[in-house]
Amino acid sequence: MKRSTLFILFFCVILSVAGLAQADEFPPVAELPVQEELPDPFVTMEGHKITTPEEWYNIRRPELIKLFTHYMYGYMPEDVDVKFSEDAPPAEVLNGKAIVKQIAISFPQLKSKNAPQIHLALFLPNQPAKKFPVFLAVNKCGNQTVIPDEAILTFPTENLHDYCQKPENSARGSKLDYWCLEYLIDRGYGFATYHVNNVDPDTHDFTDGVHPHFENIKGPVESRWGTISAWAWGLQRCVDYLMTDEQVHPECIAVTGHSRRGKTALWAAATDERIALCVPHQSGTGGMALSRNNDQETVKRINEHFPHWFNDTFTNFNDNESQIPFDQHLLVACVAPRPLLETSGLKDTWANYNSSINGIREADKVYKFLGAPGIKGDPILNGGSVTRENCGNLAQYRLDTRHVLLEDYWHGILDFADLQFADKLK
């Protein structure tokens, strides 16, 4: 084929996908084709076959993110200005082993007196003149739950999750064995976190949090951001800060999260290439688990129990998964070629680790297509060591646990991160 013909074909495909960028040009759910099998990563909505990495990056990946945005997670605000200030001066914690920086992230365009702020707690090894890799996560009950140190600020909050209203769950250091901060610090990692309520309380009510302050968002009302998108947007605003901190390595920012916050980490990483590594932990439906043929938590069940997590358009796929123009393997593919480790519990059947591994195997096709190692050998790591011999850029790490996050998971997570960040941290 002549070069001029190739250029015209490529240009026509670009125009076709650009047309999909207009929210009012997406077909209504009723007009989407039925696809019983998983959608092909390499075929666009218009039927164009992706044959080069350049076409993936310029055509298919942007199209997929727009599809996930429109039909599932919802449109986020764009071009938001941020301002950083100290909530408190840096302080030593963990008996001087670490320091904590507490940063207020505000939004100057919001003029309301009750405009939301994100209160980020950043814990770093107490070592001078060094840039550290950092894990970033949303927390459920407050920054003070990470460690029992009095230096960690608490903030008044409304609509606190029922779980967090129990003193034993929101007390200082109540999640000490969950986040395992001292272990991360000893391994040379920082940890950053903010409380979900800074952005959006986990309730079916969009009159609180950030939603009422950002009304001029593109897309139809029914496709505007749900809570998962809001939390992911909050993570990305935290990345805005981390990129400016001289003690944070800007190429070694990782996101993680458990359950609904694992869904959040995956969506944040898929849509923000500054995030270098993603570890969705037991994220289930709407995260790593496939929507099609899900014999555990179905799309209908998650939408009925948690109607605020996704946009209103997504409810049209209740009992109708075969018309979803994507599935979660394609969201993992949007992270490619960046490394992703899914962590699962063998007794956590609700998160459907078998469905997740099927998605990982499908996403591996994109990793390999882009020249990344992807799966190396068996994609399932049943505990034990994570090494270059048994792990590429994509894997699932399983332990014999229920729906929990424990230090044993962090062993595998940090081993994986060590492999991925080794060259950058030399």
C-alpha positions in Angstrom: 0.0 0.0 0.0 1.3 3.4 -0.9 2.5 5.7 1.9 -0.1 8.4 0.9 -2.9 5.8 1.1 -1.7 4.7 4.6 -1.7 8.3 5.7 -5.2 8.9 4.5 -6.5 5.7 6.2 -4.8 6.7 9.5 -6.2 10.2 9.2 -9.7 8.9 8.6 -9.5 6.6 11.7 -8.3 9.6 13.8 -11.3 11.6 12.6 -13.6 8.7 13.4 -12.3 8.4 17.0 -12.3 12.1 17.4 -16.0 12.0 16.6 -16.6 9.6 19.5 -15.0 12.3 21.8 -18.2 14.2 21.5 -20.4 12.7 24.3 -23.6 13.3 22.3 -22.3 11.1 19.5 -21.9 8.0 21.6 -24.8 5.6 20.7 -27.4 5.0 23.4 -27.0 1.7 25.2 -30.0 0.2 23.3 -28.1 0.7 20.0 -24.9 -0.9 21.1 -24.1 -4.3 19.5 -24.4 -7.5 21.6 -21.0 -9.0 22.2 -21.1 -12.3 24.2 -17.4 -12.7 23.9 -14.9 -10.3 25.4 -14.3 -7.2 23.1 -11.2 -7.4 21.0 -8.5 -5.0 22.3 -7.3 -4.4 18.7 -10.6 -3.5 17.0 -12.1 0.0 17.4 -15.8 0.9 17.7 -15.7 1.6 14.0 -14.2 -1.8 13.2 -10.7 -0.6 12.4 -8.0 -3.1 13.2 -5.1 -1.8 15.3 -1.8 -3.0 13.8 0.9 -0.8 15.4 1.7 0.5 18.9 1.3 4.1 17.5 -2.3 3.3 16.6 -2.8 1.8 20.1 -1.6 4.9 21.8 -3.2 7.4 19.4 -6.5 5.7 18.6 -7.5 2.7 20.6 -6.4 3.6 24.1 -8.0 7.1 23.9 -11.2 5.6 22.6 -11.3 3.0 25.4 -10.9 5.7 28.1 -13.7 7.7 26.5 -15.9 4.6 26.4 -15.2 3.7 30.1 -15.8 7.4 31.0 -19.1 7.7 29.2 -20.7 4.4 29.9 -19.3 3.5 33.4 -17.2 5.7 35.6 -18.3 9.2 34.5 -16.7 12.4 33.2 -14.3 14.2 35.6 -13.5 17.9 35.7 -10.8 19.0 33.4 -8.1 21.7 33.7 -8.4 22.2 37.4 -6.0 24.5 39.2 -4.5 23.3 42.4 -2.8 25.1 45.3 -0.6 23.4 47.9 -0.1 24.6 51.5 1.0 23.0 54.8 -1.6 21.7 57.2 1.2 21.3 59.7 5.0 21.5 59.6 6.9 18.3 58.9 7.2 16.1 61.9 9.1 13.0 62.9 7.1 9.8 63.5 7.9 6.1 64.1 10.5 7.1 66.7 12.3 9.3 64.2 12.4 6.6 61.5 10.1 8.6 59.2 8.8 12.1 58.7 5.2 13.1 57.8 4.3 16.0 55.6 0.7 17.1 55.9 -0.5 19.0 52.8 -3.7 20.8 52.0 -4.7 20.6 48.4 -7.2 23.3 47.5 -8.8 24.5 44.3 -8.6 28.3 43.8 -11.4 28.5 41.3 -13.8 27.3 44.0 -15.0 30.5 45.7 -17.3 28.9 48.2 -16.3 29.1 51.9 -17.1 25.4 52.3 -15.1 24.4 49.1 -13.5 21.0 49.7 -9.8 20.4 50.3 -7.8 17.2 50.1 -5.7 16.7 53.2 -2.8 14.5 52.1 -0.5 12.8 54.7 2.8 11.9 53.1 5.1 9.6 55.1 8.8 9.3 54.0 11.9 7.6 55.3 13.8 10.1 57.5 16.9 10.2 55.2 18.2 13.5 53.7 18.9 14.2 50.1 17.2 11.2 48.5 14.1 10.7 46.3 11.8 7.9 47.4 9.3 5.7 45.6 5.8 6.3 47.0 2.6 4.3 47.3 -0.5 6.4 47.2 -3.9 5.2 48.4 -7.3 6.5 49.5 -8.1 5.5 53.1 -11.5 4.7 54.5 -11.6 6.2 58.0 -9.0 9.0 58.2 -5.3 9.7 58.0 -5.0 9.2 61.8 -5.7 5.4 61.4 -2.4 4.8 59.7 -0.3 5.1 62.8 -1.1 6.1 66.4 1.1 9.1 66.5 -0.5 12.3 67.8 1.2 14.3 65.1 -1.3 13.1 62.5 -4.1 15.6 62.2 -7.7 14.7 62.3 -10.4 16.7 60.5 -14.1 17.1 61.2 -16.1 15.2 58.7 -19.8 14.6 57.9 -21.5 11.5 56.6 -18.8 9.2 58.0 -19.2 5.6 56.8 -21.0 3.4 59.3 -17.9 1.3 59.7 -15.9 4.3 60.6 -18.4 5.5 63.2 -17.2 2.7 65.5 -14.4 4.1 67.6 -12.2 1.0 67.2 -12.2 1.6 63.4 -11.4 5.3 63.3 -9.0 5.5 66.3 -5.4 6.5 65.9 -3.4 3.6 64.5 -6.4 1.4 64.1 -5.2 0.4 60.6 -1.6 -0.1 61.7 -1.6 -3.7 60.5 -3.4 -2.8 57.3 -1.1 -0.1 55.9 2.0 -1.5 57.6 3.7 1.8 57.3 6.8 0.9 59.3 7.4 -2.0 57.0 7.2 0.2 53.9 9.6 2.7 55.5 12.0 0.0 56.3 11.9 -1.2 52.7 12.7 2.4 51.5 9.2 3.4 50.4 7.0 6.4 51.2 3.3 6.2 51.7 0.7 8.9 50.9 -3.0 8.9 51.7 -6.1 11.0 52.0 -9.5 10.2 53.5 -12.3 9.5 51.1 -14.6 12.1 52.7 -12.2 14.9 51.6 -13.5 14.2 48.1 -16.8 12.3 48.3 -18.4 10.5 51.3 -19.3 6.9 50.4 -23.0 7.6 50.3 -25.7 7.8 47.6 -25.8 11.6 47.8 -24.1 14.0 45.5 -25.0 17.1 47.4 -21.8 16.7 49.5 -18.2 16.3 48.6 -16.8 17.8 45.4 -19.8 17.1 43.1 -21.8 20.3 43.8 -18.7 22.4 43.3 -17.9 21.2 39.8 -21.1 21.6 37.8 -19.8 22.5 34.4 -18.5 19.0 33.4 -18.7 17.8 29.9 -21.1 15.0 28.9 -24.7 14.3 29.6 -25.9 14.5 33.3 -26.4 10.7 33.4 -22.7 10.2 32.4 -21.1 12.5 35.0 -18.7 11.2 37.5 -19.7 8.7 40.2 -17.9 8.3 43.5 -15.2 6.0 42.1 -14.3 8.6 39.5 -14.3 11.3 42.2 -11.9 9.4 44.4 -9.6 8.6 41.4 -9.7 12.3 40.6 -8.6 13.0 44.2 -5.7 10.6 43.8 -4.6 12.4 40.6 -4.7 15.7 42.5 -2.4 14.1 45.1 -0.1 13.1 42.2 0.0 16.8 41.2 1.5 17.4 44.6 3.8 14.4 44.7 5.3 15.5 41.4 6.5 18.7 43.1 8.0 17.2 46.2 11.8 17.0 46.0 11.9 13.9 48.2 9.5 11.9 45.9 10.9 10.2 42.8 8.5 11.5 40.1 8.9 8.3 38.0 8.2 5.9 41.0 4.7 6.9 42.1 2.4 3.8 42.6 -1.3 3.6 43.5 -3.0 0.9 45.4 -6.3 0.4 47.3 -8.5 -2.3 48.7 -11.9 -3.3 47.4 -13.8 -0.2 46.2 -10.6 1.8 46.6 -8.9 -0.9 44.5 -11.3 -0.1 41.7 -10.4 3.6 42.3 -6.6 2.9 42.0 -7.2 1.0 38.7 -9.3 3.8 37.2 -6.8 6.4 38.3 -3.8 4.6 36.8 -5.6 3.8 33.6 -6.3 7.5 33.0 -3.1 9.1 34.4 0.2 8.0 32.9 2.2 9.7 35.6 1.3 6.8 37.8 4.1 4.3 37.2 2.7 1.2 38.9 -0.8 0.0 39.9 -1.7 -2.6 42.6 -5.5 -3.0 42.8 -6.1 -5.2 45.9 -9.2 -7.5 45.9 -11.0 -4.9 43.6 -13.7 -7.2 42.3 -16.5 -6.1 40.0 -15.9 -2.7 38.5 -12.2 -3.3 39.1 -10.2 -6.2 37.9 -13.0 -8.8 37.6 -14.7 -9.1 34.3 -18.3 -8.0 34.0 -19.3 -10.7 31.5 -20.1 -14.2 33.0 -19.4 -13.0 36.5 -20.9 -15.6 38.8 -20.3 -13.7 42.0 -21.0 -9.9 42.1 -22.9 -9.0 39.0 -23.2 -5.5 37.4 -26.8 -5.4 38.5 -26.0 -6.3 42.1 -23.2 -3.7 42.5 -25.3 -1.0 40.9 -28.3 -1.8 43.2 -26.2 -1.9 46.3 -23.9 1.0 45.5 -25.7 3.2 43.0 -23.3 6.1 43.5 -20.1 4.3 42.6 -20.5 4.6 38.9 -22.4 6.9 36.6 -26.1 6.5 36.0 -25.6 5.3 32.4 -24.0 2.1 33.8 -27.3 0.9 35.3 -28.5 0.3 31.7 -26.2 -2.7 31.7 -27.9 -4.5 34.6 -28.6 -8.0 33.3 -27.3 -6.7 30.0 -23.5 -7.1 30.3 -23.2 -8.4 26.7 -23.9 -4.9 25.4 -21.1 -3.2 27.4 -18.7 -2.1 24.6 -15.7 -3.0 26.7 -14.8 -5.2 29.7 -12.3 -4.8 32.5 -9.4 -6.5 30.6 -9.4 -3.4 28.4 -9.1 -1.1 31.4 -6.0 -3.1 32.5 -4.8 -2.7 28.9 -5.1 1.0 29.3 -2.4 0.8 32.0 -0.1 -1.0 29.7 2.9 -1.1 29.4 3.2 0.1 32.9 3.4 -2.6 35.5 0.3 -3.9 37.3 0.1 -6.5 40.1 -3.4 -7.7 41.2 -3.5 -9.0 44.7 -6.2 -11.5 45.7 -7.3 -13.7 48.5 -8.2 -17.4 47.9 -11.0 -17.2 50.5 -12.3 -13.8 49.1 -14.7 -15.4 46.5 -16.7 -12.2 46.2 -13.9 -10.4 44.5 -13.7 -13.2 41.9 -10.0 -13.7 41.5 -10.6 -16.3 38.8 -12.4 -13.7 36.7 -9.6 -11.3 37.3 -6.9 -13.7 36.1 -8.9 -14.3 32.9 -8.8 -10.5 32.4 -5.1 -10.4 33.1 -4.5 -13.1 30.5 -6.5 -11.1 27.9 -4.7 -7.8 28.8 -1.4 -9.5 28.4 -1.9 -9.5 24.6 -1.7 -5.7 24.7 1.4 -5.7 27.0 3.2 -8.1 24.6 1.9 -6.0 21.6 3.5 -2.9 23.1 6.8 -4.7 23.7 6.4 -5.0 27.5 7.2 -8.4 29.2 3.6 -8.7 30.5 3.0 -12.2 31.9 6.2 -14.3 32.4 5.4 -18.0 32.8 2.5 -18.6 35.1 0.6 -15.3 35.8 -0.5 -16.6 39.2 2.0 -16.1 42.0 0.8 -18.1 45.0 2.7 -16.2 47.7 6.4 -16.5 48.1 9.0 -14.5 46.3 8.5 -12.2 43.4 11.5 -12.4 41.1 12.6 -11.5 37.6 12.4 -15.2 36.8 8.7 -15.6 37.6 7.3 -12.1 37.1 7.1 -9.6 34.2 5.0 -6.4 34.2 1.7 -8.2 34.8 0.7 -10.8 37.4 -1.7 -11.9 40.1 -0.4 -12.4 43.6 -2.6 -14.8 45.7 -2.6 -15.5 49.4 -4.9 -17.8 51.4 -6.9 -15.0 53.0 -10.4 -13.4 53.1 -11.2 -9.8 52.2 -8.3 -8.2 54.1 -5.0 -6.4 53.6 -2.1 -7.7 55.6 1.7 -7.4 55.8 2.1 -10.6 53.9 0.5 -8.9 50.9 2.9 -6.0 51.3 5.9 -8.4 51.0 4.8 -9.4 47.5 3.8 -5.8 46.6 7.1 -4.3 47.5 9.0 -7.2 45.9 7.2 -6.4 42.7 7.8 -2.7 43.0 11.5 -3.3 43.7 11.7 -5.2 40.4 9.9 -2.5 38.5 11.6 0.5 40.0 15.2 -0.9 40.3 16.6 0.9 37.2 14.9 4.2 38.0 16.3 4.2 41.6 19.9 3.5 40.7 
